[in-house]
């Protein structure tokens, strides 16, 4: 007998949307604009996932990161440009629209929990996935610890009355699997995102899926 789930929480970058090119473009634009070396696109699979500050800390040279007078303006320039660029290059992965429709038809509530800046996250979901209703979209906020801290995930449960075991959590990194486990949700690792199967397995994924529609097999 399958479990009865009432909702699905999604990570955004690398889970719902293919945003690697967008992240790489924004970061490299910021670095090159400051006379700093850029990185290959695939490097951003490992730079991204912990929010904008950590992304820039990983992408910028160590001597810049260690100097607040250089790093803080660099981060601000990145945030401004990334907000402008968000949603212009990224697109939902193949199968995501069909999956969202199937989940909606089954009466499940949809949520987004991401370390992308909160305002950018909301605009991105609205622009790229306008045909589906998300009960809540939570991005990185100054007063809430970022994933893998489970505070944001627990907030979703508390505001909806859904229990952790009734909520599937889809993500593509260890950050997501740890967030889900910390909130008592069911961690589902997606294999089309930024990271590898091994990372997801080692960080607590209870299920692994290779295509969005495989999620329906868990319902």
Secondary structure, 3 states (H helix, E strand, C coil): CCCCCCEEEECCECCCEECHHHHHHHHHHHHHHCCCCCCCHHHHHHHCCCCHHHHHHHHCCHHHHCCHHHHHHHHHHHHHHHHHHCCCCCEECCCHHHHHHHHHHCCCEEEEEEEEEHHHHHHHHHHHCCCCCCCEEEEECCCCCCCCCCHHHHHHHHHHCCCHHHEEEEECCHHHHHHHHHHCCEEEEECCCCCCHHHHHHCCCCEEECCHHHHHHHC
